[in-house]
Amino acid sequence: MSKHNRARHDKLMTLEHSQWSRFIDLLRGKEGCDFQGEPPKTTWRCLGYEDKSLSKSILLRFFPKVDIKSTMEYFERSGGFCDCEVVFNIA
Ligand SMILES: [Zn+2]
């Protein structure tokens, strides 16, 4: 991969991003959906529908170079319409 492509890559939070697992850990944790307990009794918070406010605030705080709008489009293309769907359907 060329340097140019790598730079463009880092603006999108995708499975290919070097910090993807850190992002998902934050989204699962207290900063995000706050997953608690073991299946089938797992609980978490999420506003549902197309709300990705937790993902957006984590990206703003921890990954300021990431392009939020393009990343949200990537999440939706990948089946992540709300915050918990990003965890369930992409991670
Ligand atoms: Zn959800």
PDB file of the backbone (N, CA, C, O) and the ligand in Angstrom, with CONECT records:
HET     ZN  A 101       1
ATOM      1  N   MET A   1       0.841  -1.199   0.000  1.00  0.00           N
ATOM      2  CA  MET A   1       0.000   0.000   0.000  1.00  0.00           C
ATOM      3  C   MET A   1       0.880   1.254   0.000  1.00  0.00           C
ATOM      4  O   MET A   1       1.844   1.335   0.762  1.00  0.00           O
ATOM      5  N   SER A   2       0.553   2.217  -0.843  1.00  0.00           N
ATOM      6  CA  SER A   2       1.359   3.445  -0.912  1.00  0.00           C
ATOM      7  C   SER A   2       1.081   4.332   0.295  1.00  0.00           C
ATOM      8  O   SER A   2       0.070   4.182   0.982  1.00  0.00           O
ATOM      9  N   LYS A   3       1.992   5.250   0.531  1.00  0.00           N
ATOM     10  CA  LYS A   3       1.828   6.198   1.634  1.00  0.00           C
ATOM     11  C   LYS A   3       0.527   6.986   1.494  1.00  0.00           C
ATOM     12  O   LYS A   3      -0.185   7.234   2.468  1.00  0.00           O
ATOM     13  N   HIS A   4       0.241   7.371   0.246  1.00  0.00           N
ATOM     14  CA  HIS A   4      -0.952   8.157  -0.020  1.00  0.00           C
ATOM     15  C   HIS A   4      -2.205   7.390   0.418  1.00  0.00           C
ATOM     16  O   HIS A   4      -3.066   7.941   1.104  1.00  0.00           O
ATOM     17  N   ASN A   5      -2.301   6.122   0.021  1.00  0.00           N
ATOM     18  CA  ASN A   5      -3.461   5.318   0.402  1.00  0.00           C
ATOM     19  C   ASN A   5      -3.556   5.135   1.906  1.00  0.00           C
ATOM     20  O   ASN A   5      -4.645   5.180   2.476  1.00  0.00           O
ATOM     21  N   ARG A   6      -2.427   4.932   2.538  1.00  0.00           N
ATOM     22  CA  ARG A   6      -2.407   4.730   3.990  1.00  0.00           C
ATOM     23  C   ARG A   6      -2.970   5.970   4.691  1.00  0.00           C
ATOM     24  O   ARG A   6      -3.753   5.843   5.633  1.00  0.00           O
ATOM     25  N   ALA A   7      -2.584   7.153   4.245  1.00  0.00           N
ATOM     26  CA  ALA A   7      -3.061   8.388   4.869  1.00  0.00           C
ATOM     27  C   ALA A   7      -4.577   8.499   4.718  1.00  0.00           C
ATOM     28  O   ALA A   7      -5.274   8.885   5.656  1.00  0.00           O
ATOM     29  N   ARG A   8      -5.078   8.161   3.540  1.00  0.00           N
ATOM     30  CA  ARG A   8      -6.526   8.228   3.338  1.00  0.00           C
ATOM     31  C   ARG A   8      -7.236   7.214   4.212  1.00  0.00           C
ATOM     32  O   ARG A   8      -8.309   7.486   4.752  1.00  0.00           O
ATOM     33  N   HIS A   9      -6.640   6.058   4.348  1.00  0.00           N
ATOM     34  CA  HIS A   9      -7.177   4.993   5.171  1.00  0.00           C
ATOM     35  C   HIS A   9      -7.399   5.415   6.613  1.00  0.00           C
ATOM     36  O   HIS A   9      -8.416   5.077   7.219  1.00  0.00           O
ATOM     37  N   ASP A  10      -6.452   6.149   7.156  1.00  0.00           N
ATOM     38  CA  ASP A  10      -6.505   6.518   8.568  1.00  0.00           C
ATOM     39  C   ASP A  10      -7.606   7.520   8.867  1.00  0.00           C
ATOM     40  O   ASP A  10      -7.934   7.746  10.032  1.00  0.00           O
ATOM     41  N   LYS A  11      -8.180   8.125   7.834  1.00  0.00           N
ATOM     42  CA  LYS A  11      -9.284   9.062   8.065  1.00  0.00           C
ATOM     43  C   LYS A  11     -10.614   8.344   8.224  1.00  0.00           C
ATOM     44  O   LYS A  11     -11.607   8.945   8.635  1.00  0.00           O
ATOM     45  N   LEU A  12     -10.631   7.062   7.899  1.00  0.00           N
ATOM     46  CA  LEU A  12     -11.844   6.261   8.043  1.00  0.00           C
ATOM     47  C   LEU A  12     -11.618   5.240   9.139  1.00  0.00           C
ATOM     48  O   LEU A  12     -10.618   4.522   9.125  1.00  0.00           O
ATOM     49  N   MET A  13     -12.559   5.167  10.109  1.00  0.00           N
ATOM     50  CA  MET A  13     -12.440   4.132  11.136  1.00  0.00           C
ATOM     51  C   MET A  13     -13.120   2.874  10.604  1.00  0.00           C
ATOM     52  O   MET A  13     -14.340   2.728  10.684  1.00  0.00           O
ATOM     53  N   THR A  14     -12.305   1.966  10.057  1.00  0.00           N
ATOM     54  CA  THR A  14     -12.815   0.715   9.496  1.00  0.00           C
ATOM     55  C   THR A  14     -12.042  -0.445  10.113  1.00  0.00           C
ATOM     56  O   THR A  14     -11.131  -0.245  10.917  1.00  0.00           O
ATOM     57  N   LEU A  15     -12.419  -1.653   9.724  1.00  0.00           N
ATOM     58  CA  LEU A  15     -11.685  -2.853  10.169  1.00  0.00           C
ATOM     59  C   LEU A  15     -10.209  -2.770   9.796  1.00  0.00           C
ATOM     60  O   LEU A  15      -9.375  -3.415  10.431  1.00  0.00           O
ATOM     61  N   GLU A  16      -9.880  -1.984   8.773  1.00  0.00           N
ATOM     62  CA  GLU A  16      -8.501  -1.876   8.300  1.00  0.00           C
ATOM     63  C   GLU A  16      -7.676  -0.886   9.124  1.00  0.00           C
ATOM     64  O   GLU A  16      -6.448  -0.882   9.041  1.00  0.00           O
ATOM     65  N   HIS A  17      -8.345  -0.050   9.918  1.00  0.00           N
ATOM     66  CA  HIS A  17      -7.638   0.990  10.673  1.00  0.00           C
ATOM     67  C   HIS A  17      -6.787   0.362  11.775  1.00  0.00           C
ATOM     68  O   HIS A  17      -7.215  -0.585  12.436  1.00  0.00           O
ATOM     69  N   SER A  18      -5.586   0.893  11.968  1.00  0.00           N
ATOM     70  CA  SER A  18      -4.663   0.303  12.961  1.00  0.00           C
ATOM     71  C   SER A  18      -5.232   0.366  14.380  1.00  0.00           C
ATOM     72  O   SER A  18      -4.850  -0.433  15.235  1.00  0.00           O
ATOM     73  N   GLN A  19      -6.147   1.317  14.638  1.00  0.00           N
ATOM     74  CA  GLN A  19      -6.708   1.485  15.975  1.00  0.00           C
ATOM     75  C   GLN A  19      -8.124   0.911  16.106  1.00  0.00           C
ATOM     76  O   GLN A  19      -8.821   1.198  17.079  1.00  0.00           O
ATOM     77  N   TRP A  20      -8.549   0.100  15.125  1.00  0.00           N
ATOM     78  CA  TRP A  20      -9.933  -0.416  15.139  1.00  0.00           C
ATOM     79  C   TRP A  20     -10.267  -1.139  16.453  1.00  0.00           C
ATOM     80  O   TRP A  20     -11.326  -0.899  17.032  1.00  0.00           O
ATOM     81  N   SER A  21      -9.388  -2.009  16.922  1.00  0.00           N
ATOM     82  CA  SER A  21      -9.738  -2.776  18.125  1.00  0.00           C
ATOM     83  C   SER A  21      -9.831  -1.862  19.340  1.00  0.00           C
ATOM     84  O   SER A  21     -10.632  -2.107  20.241  1.00  0.00           O
ATOM     85  N   ARG A  22      -9.018  -0.811  19.370  1.00  0.00           N
ATOM     86  CA  ARG A  22      -9.122   0.156  20.473  1.00  0.00           C
ATOM     87  C   ARG A  22     -10.467   0.893  20.388  1.00  0.00           C
ATOM     88  O   ARG A  22     -11.131   1.107  21.403  1.00  0.00           O
ATOM     89  N   PHE A  23     -10.852   1.271  19.182  1.00  0.00           N
ATOM     90  CA  PHE A  23     -12.142   1.942  19.006  1.00  0.00           C
ATOM     91  C   PHE A  23     -13.291   1.047  19.489  1.00  0.00           C
ATOM     92  O   PHE A  23     -14.174   1.511  20.211  1.00  0.00           O
ATOM     93  N   ILE A  24     -13.283  -0.219  19.097  1.00  0.00           N
ATOM     94  CA  ILE A  24     -14.361  -1.133  19.499  1.00  0.00           C
ATOM     95  C   ILE A  24     -14.349  -1.358  21.014  1.00  0.00           C
ATOM     96  O   ILE A  24     -15.411  -1.438  21.632  1.00  0.00           O
ATOM     97  N   ASP A  25     -13.171  -1.461  21.614  1.00  0.00           N
ATOM     98  CA  ASP A  25     -13.095  -1.591  23.076  1.00  0.00           C
ATOM     99  C   ASP A  25     -13.752  -0.389  23.755  1.00  0.00           C
ATOM    100  O   ASP A  25     -14.490  -0.545  24.728  1.00  0.00           O
ATOM    101  N   LEU A  26     -13.481   0.804  23.236  1.00  0.00           N
ATOM    102  CA  LEU A  26     -14.091   2.013  23.808  1.00  0.00           C
ATOM    103  C   LEU A  26     -15.604   1.999  23.609  1.00  0.00           C
ATOM    104  O   LEU A  26     -16.354   2.387  24.504  1.00  0.00           O
ATOM    105  N   LEU A  27     -16.054   1.549  22.431  1.00  0.00           N
ATOM    106  CA  LEU A  27     -17.494   1.534  22.143  1.00  0.00           C
ATOM    107  C   LEU A  27     -18.222   0.481  22.996  1.00  0.00           C
ATOM    108  O   LEU A  27     -19.386   0.665  23.350  1.00  0.00           O
ATOM    109  N   ARG A  28     -17.534  -0.617  23.322  1.00  0.00           N
ATOM    110  CA  ARG A  28     -18.129  -1.616  24.219  1.00  0.00           C
ATOM    111  C   ARG A  28     -18.125  -1.144  25.672  1.00  0.00           C
ATOM    112  O   ARG A  28     -18.954  -1.572  26.475  1.00  0.00           O
ATOM    113  N   GLY A  29     -17.193  -0.269  25.996  1.00  0.00           N
ATOM    114  CA  GLY A  29     -16.952   0.095  27.387  1.00  0.00           C
ATOM    115  C   GLY A  29     -17.798   1.261  27.865  1.00  0.00           C
ATOM    116  O   GLY A  29     -18.780   1.644  27.229  1.00  0.00           O
ATOM    117  N   LYS A  30     -17.392   1.817  29.004  1.00  0.00           N
ATOM    118  CA  LYS A  30     -18.181   2.860  29.673  1.00  0.00           C
ATOM    119  C   LYS A  30     -18.331   4.136  28.848  1.00  0.00           C
ATOM    120  O   LYS A  30     -19.315   4.862  28.989  1.00  0.00           O
ATOM    121  N   GLU A  31     -17.341   4.407  27.980  1.00  0.00           N
ATOM    122  CA  GLU A  31     -17.442   5.588  27.116  1.00  0.00           C
ATOM    123  C   GLU A  31     -18.522   5.401  26.053  1.00  0.00           C
ATOM    124  O   GLU A  31     -18.994   6.367  25.453  1.00  0.00           O
ATOM    125  N   GLY A  32     -18.904   4.147  25.830  1.00  0.00           N
ATOM    126  CA  GLY A  32     -19.818   3.846  24.734  1.00  0.00           C
ATOM    127  C   GLY A  32     -21.070   3.132  25.210  1.00  0.00           C
ATOM    128  O   GLY A  32     -21.779   3.636  26.081  1.00  0.00           O
ATOM    129  N   CYS A  33     -21.349   1.959  24.644  1.00  0.00           N
ATOM    130  CA  CYS A  33     -22.587   1.222  24.951  1.00  0.00           C
ATOM    131  C   CYS A  33     -22.584   0.629  26.359  1.00  0.00           C
ATOM    132  O   CYS A  33     -23.640   0.246  26.863  1.00  0.00           O
ATOM    133  N   ASP A  34     -21.431   0.546  26.996  1.00  0.00           N
ATOM    134  CA  ASP A  34     -21.324   0.052  28.379  1.00  0.00           C
ATOM    135  C   ASP A  34     -21.931  -1.348  28.528  1.00  0.00           C
ATOM    136  O   ASP A  34     -22.840  -1.560  29.330  1.00  0.00           O
ATOM    137  N   PHE A  35     -21.420  -2.279  27.756  1.00  0.00           N
ATOM    138  CA  PHE A  35     -21.876  -3.671  27.839  1.00  0.00           C
ATOM    139  C   PHE A  35     -21.566  -4.234  29.225  1.00  0.00           C
ATOM    140  O   PHE A  35     -20.467  -4.069  29.754  1.00  0.00           O
ATOM    141  N   GLN A  36     -22.577  -4.908  29.801  1.00  0.00           N
ATOM    142  CA  GLN A  36     -22.440  -5.515  31.135  1.00  0.00           C
ATOM    143  C   GLN A  36     -22.978  -6.935  31.100  1.00  0.00           C
ATOM    144  O   GLN A  36     -23.969  -7.215  30.425  1.00  0.00           O
ATOM    145  N   GLY A  37     -22.325  -7.828  31.829  1.00  0.00           N
ATOM    146  CA  GLY A  37     -22.837  -9.178  32.005  1.00  0.00           C
ATOM    147  C   GLY A  37     -22.520 -10.100  30.849  1.00  0.00           C
ATOM    148  O   GLY A  37     -22.019  -9.678  29.807  1.00  0.00           O
ATOM    149  N   GLU A  38     -22.828 -11.382  31.060  1.00  0.00           N
ATOM    150  CA  GLU A  38     -22.552 -12.412  30.060  1.00  0.00           C
ATOM    151  C   GLU A  38     -23.847 -12.753  29.325  1.00  0.00           C
ATOM    152  O   GLU A  38     -24.928 -12.674  29.907  1.00  0.00           O
ATOM    153  N   PRO A  39     -23.742 -13.137  28.036  1.00  0.00           N
ATOM    154  CA  PRO A  39     -24.935 -13.600  27.319  1.00  0.00           C
ATOM    155  C   PRO A  39     -25.562 -14.791  28.057  1.00  0.00           C
ATOM    156  O   PRO A  39     -24.798 -15.571  28.624  1.00  0.00           O
ATOM    157  N   PRO A  40     -26.885 -14.999  28.099  1.00  0.00           N
ATOM    158  CA  PRO A  40     -27.884 -14.169  27.399  1.00  0.00           C
ATOM    159  C   PRO A  40     -28.386 -12.992  28.244  1.00  0.00           C
ATOM    160  O   PRO A  40     -29.411 -12.390  27.921  1.00  0.00           O
ATOM    161  N   LYS A  41     -27.672 -12.666  29.315  1.00  0.00           N
ATOM    162  CA  LYS A  41     -28.158 -11.599  30.196  1.00  0.00           C
ATOM    163  C   LYS A  41     -27.408 -10.288  29.995  1.00  0.00           C
ATOM    164  O   LYS A  41     -27.415  -9.417  30.864  1.00  0.00           O
ATOM    165  N   THR A  42     -26.766 -10.159  28.848  1.00  0.00           N
ATOM    166  CA  THR A  42     -26.008  -8.945  28.586  1.00  0.00           C
ATOM    167  C   THR A  42     -26.935  -7.737  28.493  1.00  0.00           C
ATOM    168  O   THR A  42     -28.015  -7.818  27.908  1.00  0.00           O
ATOM    169  N   THR A  43     -26.509  -6.627  29.068  1.00  0.00           N
ATOM    170  CA  THR A  43     -27.245  -5.370  28.900  1.00  0.00           C
ATOM    171  C   THR A  43     -26.291  -4.327  28.345  1.00  0.00           C
ATOM    172  O   THR A  43     -25.077  -4.426  28.520  1.00  0.00           O
ATOM    173  N   TRP A  44     -26.845  -3.331  27.680  1.00  0.00           N
ATOM    174  CA  TRP A  44     -26.045  -2.234  27.146  1.00  0.00           C
ATOM    175  C   TRP A  44     -26.965  -1.076  26.859  1.00  0.00           C
ATOM    176  O   TRP A  44     -28.188  -1.208  26.872  1.00  0.00           O
ATOM    177  N   ARG A  45     -26.346   0.076  26.597  1.00  0.00           N
ATOM    178  CA  ARG A  45     -27.164   1.242  26.266  1.00  0.00           C
ATOM    179  C   ARG A  45     -26.950   1.601  24.801  1.00  0.00           C
ATOM    180  O   ARG A  45     -25.846   1.508  24.264  1.00  0.00           O
ATOM    181  N   CYS A  46     -28.050   2.015  24.180  1.00  0.00           N
ATOM    182  CA  CYS A  46     -28.030   2.406  22.770  1.00  0.00           C
ATOM    183  C   CYS A  46     -29.370   3.058  22.495  1.00  0.00           C
ATOM    184  O   CYS A  46     -30.409   2.557  22.923  1.00  0.00           O
ATOM    185  N   LEU A  47     -29.349   4.182  21.775  1.00  0.00           N
ATOM    186  CA  LEU A  47     -30.606   4.865  21.473  1.00  0.00           C
ATOM    187  C   LEU A  47     -31.332   4.228  20.289  1.00  0.00           C
ATOM    188  O   LEU A  47     -32.494   4.540  20.027  1.00  0.00           O
ATOM    189  N   GLY A  48     -30.646   3.340  19.579  1.00  0.00           N
ATOM    190  CA  GLY A  48     -31.304   2.603  18.503  1.00  0.00           C
ATOM    191  C   GLY A  48     -31.535   3.425  17.245  1.00  0.00           C
ATOM    192  O   GLY A  48     -30.986   4.514  17.078  1.00  0.00           O
ATOM    193  N   TYR A  49     -32.360   2.874  16.371  1.00  0.00           N
ATOM    194  CA  TYR A  49     -32.676   3.445  15.068  1.00  0.00           C
ATOM    195  C   TYR A  49     -31.394   3.801  14.330  1.00  0.00           C
ATOM    196  O   TYR A  49     -30.618   2.905  13.998  1.00  0.00           O
ATOM    197  N   GLU A  50     -31.142   5.101  14.059  1.00  0.00           N
ATOM    198  CA  GLU A  50     -29.911   5.447  13.337  1.00  0.00           C
ATOM    199  C   GLU A  50     -28.999   6.296  14.205  1.00  0.00           C
ATOM    200  O   GLU A  50     -28.185   7.065  13.695  1.00  0.00           O
ATOM    201  N   ASP A  51     -29.138   6.155  15.529  1.00  0.00           N
ATOM    202  CA  ASP A  51     -28.345   6.983  16.428  1.00  0.00           C
ATOM    203  C   ASP A  51     -26.956   6.387  16.654  1.00  0.00           C
ATOM    204  O   ASP A  51     -26.808   5.272  17.153  1.00  0.00           O
ATOM    205  N   LYS A  52     -25.938   7.173  16.267  1.00  0.00           N
ATOM    206  CA  LYS A  52     -24.558   6.740  16.482  1.00  0.00           C
ATOM    207  C   LYS A  52     -23.812   7.793  17.287  1.00  0.00           C
ATOM    208  O   LYS A  52     -22.630   8.044  17.056  1.00  0.00           O
ATOM    209  N   SER A  53     -24.523   8.415  18.249  1.00  0.00           N
ATOM    210  CA  SER A  53     -23.900   9.513  19.004  1.00  0.00           C
ATOM    211  C   SER A  53     -22.737   9.032  19.866  1.00  0.00           C
ATOM    212  O   SER A  53     -21.785   9.781  20.085  1.00  0.00           O
ATOM    213  N   LEU A  54     -22.799   7.783  20.366  1.00  0.00           N
ATOM    214  CA  LEU A  54     -21.696   7.275  21.188  1.00  0.00           C
ATOM    215  C   LEU A  54     -20.448   7.066  20.325  1.00  0.00           C
ATOM    216  O   LEU A  54     -19.344   7.442  20.719  1.00  0.00           O
ATOM    217  N   SER A  55     -20.632   6.469  19.159  1.00  0.00           N
ATOM    218  CA  SER A  55     -19.501   6.293  18.235  1.00  0.00           C
ATOM    219  C   SER A  55     -18.888   7.635  17.869  1.00  0.00           C
ATOM    220  O   SER A  55     -17.667   7.791  17.845  1.00  0.00           O
ATOM    221  N   LYS A  56     -19.758   8.603  17.583  1.00  0.00           N
ATOM    222  CA  LYS A  56     -19.253   9.923  17.171  1.00  0.00           C
ATOM    223  C   LYS A  56     -18.462  10.577  18.289  1.00  0.00           C
ATOM    224  O   LYS A  56     -17.402  11.150  18.037  1.00  0.00           O
ATOM    225  N   SER A  57     -18.957  10.502  19.530  1.00  0.00           N
ATOM    226  CA  SER A  57     -18.239  11.188  20.608  1.00  0.00           C
ATOM    227  C   SER A  57     -16.904  10.489  20.902  1.00  0.00           C
ATOM    228  O   SER A  57     -15.933  11.151  21.267  1.00  0.00           O
ATOM    229  N   ILE A  58     -16.847   9.168  20.749  1.00  0.00           N
ATOM    230  CA  ILE A  58     -15.565   8.464  20.933  1.00  0.00           C
ATOM    231  C   ILE A  58     -14.582   8.871  19.834  1.00  0.00           C
ATOM    232  O   ILE A  58     -13.404   9.106  20.104  1.00  0.00           O
ATOM    233  N   LEU A  59     -15.068   8.950  18.607  1.00  0.00           N
ATOM    234  CA  LEU A  59     -14.176   9.355  17.514  1.00  0.00           C
ATOM    235  C   LEU A  59     -13.665  10.776  17.736  1.00  0.00           C
ATOM    236  O   LEU A  59     -12.480  11.050  17.545  1.00  0.00           O
ATOM    237  N   LEU A  60     -14.560  11.681  18.138  1.00  0.00           N
ATOM    238  CA  LEU A  60     -14.150  13.072  18.376  1.00  0.00           C
ATOM    239  C   LEU A  60     -13.103  13.163  19.487  1.00  0.00           C
ATOM    240  O   LEU A  60     -12.128  13.907  19.373  1.00  0.00           O
ATOM    241  N   ARG A  61     -13.314  12.403  20.554  1.00  0.00           N
ATOM    242  CA  ARG A  61     -12.422  12.509  21.711  1.00  0.00           C
ATOM    243  C   ARG A  61     -11.095  11.802  21.519  1.00  0.00           C
ATOM    244  O   ARG A  61     -10.041  12.324  21.880  1.00  0.00           O
ATOM    245  N   PHE A  62     -11.158  10.593  20.941  1.00  0.00           N
ATOM    246  CA  PHE A  62      -9.958   9.748  20.916  1.00  0.00           C
ATOM    247  C   PHE A  62      -9.281   9.662  19.549  1.00  0.00           C
ATOM    248  O   PHE A  62      -8.097   9.337  19.461  1.00  0.00           O
ATOM    249  N   PHE A  63     -10.025   9.949  18.493  1.00  0.00           N
ATOM    250  CA  PHE A  63      -9.474   9.784  17.137  1.00  0.00           C
ATOM    251  C   PHE A  63      -9.808  11.029  16.311  1.00  0.00           C
ATOM    252  O   PHE A  63     -10.539  10.943  15.324  1.00  0.00           O
ATOM    253  N   PRO A  64      -9.272  12.182  16.713  1.00  0.00           N
ATOM    254  CA  PRO A  64      -9.673  13.445  16.081  1.00  0.00           C
ATOM    255  C   PRO A  64      -9.350  13.543  14.588  1.00  0.00           C
ATOM    256  O   PRO A  64      -9.904  14.401  13.901  1.00  0.00           O
ATOM    257  N   LYS A  65      -8.467  12.684  14.075  1.00  0.00           N
ATOM    258  CA  LYS A  65      -8.133  12.773  12.640  1.00  0.00           C
ATOM    259  C   LYS A  65      -9.150  12.046  11.767  1.00  0.00           C
ATOM    260  O   LYS A  65      -9.150  12.194  10.545  1.00  0.00           O
ATOM    261  N   VAL A  66     -10.015  11.260  12.404  1.00  0.00           N
ATOM    262  CA  VAL A  66     -10.966  10.457  11.626  1.00  0.00           C
ATOM    263  C   VAL A  66     -12.101  11.334  11.111  1.00  0.00           C
ATOM    264  O   VAL A  66     -12.628  12.178  11.835  1.00  0.00           O
ATOM    265  N   ASP A  67     -12.470  11.120   9.850  1.00  0.00           N
ATOM    266  CA  ASP A  67     -13.584  11.836   9.216  1.00  0.00           C
ATOM    267  C   ASP A  67     -14.898  11.162   9.651  1.00  0.00           C
ATOM    268  O   ASP A  67     -15.208  10.045   9.239  1.00  0.00           O
ATOM    269  N   ILE A  68     -15.659  11.878  10.497  1.00  0.00           N
ATOM    270  CA  ILE A  68     -16.865  11.292  11.099  1.00  0.00           C
ATOM    271  C   ILE A  68     -17.913  10.946  10.036  1.00  0.00           C
ATOM    272  O   ILE A  68     -18.470   9.848  10.029  1.00  0.00           O
ATOM    273  N   LYS A  69     -18.168  11.900   9.144  1.00  0.00           N
ATOM    274  CA  LYS A  69     -19.246  11.691   8.168  1.00  0.00           C
ATOM    275  C   LYS A  69     -18.975  10.465   7.290  1.00  0.00           C
ATOM    276  O   LYS A  69     -19.857   9.628   7.101  1.00  0.00           O
ATOM    277  N   SER A  70     -17.762  10.363   6.759  1.00  0.00           N
ATOM    278  CA  SER A  70     -17.433   9.216   5.903  1.00  0.00           C
ATOM    279  C   SER A  70     -17.448   7.921   6.694  1.00  0.00           C
ATOM    280  O   SER A  70     -17.844   6.877   6.176  1.00  0.00           O
ATOM    281  N   THR A  71     -17.014   7.984   7.952  1.00  0.00           N
ATOM    282  CA  THR A  71     -17.007   6.778   8.778  1.00  0.00           C
ATOM    283  C   THR A  71     -18.433   6.320   9.068  1.00  0.00           C
ATOM    284  O   THR A  71     -18.701   5.119   9.064  1.00  0.00           O
ATOM    285  N   MET A  72     -19.358   7.256   9.320  1.00  0.00           N
ATOM    286  CA  MET A  72     -20.754   6.883   9.555  1.00  0.00           C
ATOM    287  C   MET A  72     -21.342   6.216   8.306  1.00  0.00           C
ATOM    288  O   MET A  72     -22.126   5.273   8.411  1.00  0.00           O
ATOM    289  N   GLU A  73     -20.958   6.710   7.126  1.00  0.00           N
ATOM    290  CA  GLU A  73     -21.436   6.097   5.882  1.00  0.00           C
ATOM    291  C   GLU A  73     -20.900   4.671   5.763  1.00  0.00           C
ATOM    292  O   GLU A  73     -21.620   3.762   5.348  1.00  0.00           O
ATOM    293  N   TYR A  74     -19.644   4.486   6.127  1.00  0.00           N
ATOM    294  CA  TYR A  74     -19.058   3.137   6.119  1.00  0.00           C
ATOM    295  C   TYR A  74     -19.799   2.219   7.096  1.00  0.00           C
ATOM    296  O   TYR A  74     -20.105   1.076   6.758  1.00  0.00           O
ATOM    297  N   PHE A  75     -20.089   2.717   8.311  1.00  0.00           N
ATOM    298  CA  PHE A  75     -20.806   1.898   9.294  1.00  0.00           C
ATOM    299  C   PHE A  75     -22.148   1.456   8.732  1.00  0.00           C
ATOM    300  O   PHE A  75     -22.512   0.285   8.838  1.00  0.00           O
ATOM    301  N   GLU A  76     -22.890   2.389   8.131  1.00  0.00           N
ATOM    302  CA  GLU A  76     -24.221   2.054   7.615  1.00  0.00           C
ATOM    303  C   GLU A  76     -24.146   1.069   6.450  1.00  0.00           C
ATOM    304  O   GLU A  76     -24.981   0.171   6.338  1.00  0.00           O
ATOM    305  N   ARG A  77     -23.148   1.236   5.585  1.00  0.00           N
ATOM    306  CA  ARG A  77     -22.961   0.259   4.488  1.00  0.00           C
ATOM    307  C   ARG A  77     -22.672  -1.126   5.049  1.00  0.00           C
ATOM    308  O   ARG A  77     -22.975  -2.136   4.414  1.00  0.00           O
ATOM    309  N   SER A  78     -22.082  -1.168   6.246  1.00  0.00           N
ATOM    310  CA  SER A  78     -21.678  -2.448   6.840  1.00  0.00           C
ATOM    311  C   SER A  78     -22.714  -2.989   7.828  1.00  0.00           C
ATOM    312  O   SER A  78     -22.451  -3.980   8.510  1.00  0.00           O
ATOM    313  N   GLY A  79     -23.888  -2.354   7.917  1.00  0.00           N
ATOM    314  CA  GLY A  79     -24.951  -2.854   8.790  1.00  0.00           C
ATOM    315  C   GLY A  79     -24.950  -2.262  10.179  1.00  0.00           C
ATOM    316  O   GLY A  79     -25.649  -2.764  11.060  1.00  0.00           O
ATOM    317  N   GLY A  80     -24.183  -1.204  10.401  1.00  0.00           N
ATOM    318  CA  GLY A  80     -24.144  -0.571  11.719  1.00  0.00           C
ATOM    319  C   GLY A  80     -24.918   0.740  11.715  1.00  0.00           C
ATOM    320  O   GLY A  80     -24.341   1.813  11.533  1.00  0.00           O
ATOM    321  N   PHE A  81     -26.237   0.644  11.920  1.00  0.00           N
ATOM    322  CA  PHE A  81     -27.052   1.863  11.882  1.00  0.00           C
ATOM    323  C   PHE A  81     -27.113   2.555  13.237  1.00  0.00           C
ATOM    324  O   PHE A  81     -27.231   3.779  13.292  1.00  0.00           O
ATOM    325  N   CYS A  82     -27.036   1.805  14.326  1.00  0.00           N
ATOM    326  CA  CYS A  82     -26.961   2.416  15.648  1.00  0.00           C
ATOM    327  C   CYS A  82     -25.685   1.916  16.325  1.00  0.00           C
ATOM    328  O   CYS A  82     -25.009   1.028  15.805  1.00  0.00           O
ATOM    329  N   ASP A  83     -25.361   2.486  17.483  1.00  0.00           N
ATOM    330  CA  ASP A  83     -24.077   2.184  18.120  1.00  0.00           C
ATOM    331  C   ASP A  83     -23.886   0.687  18.386  1.00  0.00           C
ATOM    332  O   ASP A  83     -22.821   0.139  18.099  1.00  0.00           O
ATOM    333  N   CYS A  84     -24.920   0.018  18.938  1.00  0.00           N
ATOM    334  CA  CYS A  84     -24.712  -1.399  19.265  1.00  0.00           C
ATOM    335  C   CYS A  84     -24.605  -2.250  18.003  1.00  0.00           C
ATOM    336  O   CYS A  84     -23.958  -3.297  18.021  1.00  0.00           O
ATOM    337  N   GLU A  85     -25.226  -1.819  16.912  1.00  0.00           N
ATOM    338  CA  GLU A  85     -25.086  -2.582  15.670  1.00  0.00           C
ATOM    339  C   GLU A  85     -23.679  -2.498  15.104  1.00  0.00           C
ATOM    340  O   GLU A  85     -23.234  -3.405  14.400  1.00  0.00           O
ATOM    341  N   VAL A  86     -22.976  -1.413  15.408  1.00  0.00           N
ATOM    342  CA  VAL A  86     -21.570  -1.325  15.000  1.00  0.00           C
ATOM    343  C   VAL A  86     -20.788  -2.446  15.690  1.00  0.00           C
ATOM    344  O   VAL A  86     -19.961  -3.114  15.070  1.00  0.00           O
ATOM    345  N   VAL A  87     -21.065  -2.641  16.987  1.00  0.00           N
ATOM    346  CA  VAL A  87     -20.399  -3.720  17.739  1.00  0.00           C
ATOM    347  C   VAL A  87     -20.843  -5.088  17.219  1.00  0.00           C
ATOM    348  O   VAL A  87     -20.006  -5.958  16.982  1.00  0.00           O
ATOM    349  N   PHE A  88     -22.163  -5.288  17.037  1.00  0.00           N
ATOM    350  CA  PHE A  88     -22.676  -6.604  16.663  1.00  0.00           C
ATOM    351  C   PHE A  88     -22.389  -6.973  15.201  1.00  0.00           C
ATOM    352  O   PHE A  88     -22.066  -8.121  14.897  1.00  0.00           O
ATOM    353  N   ASN A  89     -22.509  -5.999  14.312  1.00  0.00           N
ATOM    354  CA  ASN A  89     -22.488  -6.327  12.884  1.00  0.00           C
ATOM    355  C   ASN A  89     -21.153  -6.060  12.202  1.00  0.00           C
ATOM    356  O   ASN A  89     -20.899  -6.591  11.121  1.00  0.00           O
ATOM    357  N   ILE A  90     -20.288  -5.238  12.818  1.00  0.00           N
ATOM    358  CA  ILE A  90     -19.014  -4.929  12.143  1.00  0.00           C
ATOM    359  C   ILE A  90     -17.835  -5.513  12.908  1.00  0.00           C
ATOM    360  O   ILE A  90     -16.962  -6.150  12.319  1.00  0.00           O
ATOM    361  N   ALA A  91     -17.810  -5.298  14.217  1.00  0.00           N
ATOM    362  CA  ALA A  91     -16.683  -5.828  14.986  1.00  0.00           C
ATOM    363  C   ALA A  91     -16.750  -7.342  14.970  1.00  0.00           C
ATOM    364  O   ALA A  91     -15.896  -8.004  15.559  1.00  0.00           O
TER     365      ALA A  91
HETATM  366 ZN    ZN A 101     -28.334  -0.220  18.929  1.00  0.00          ZN2+
END
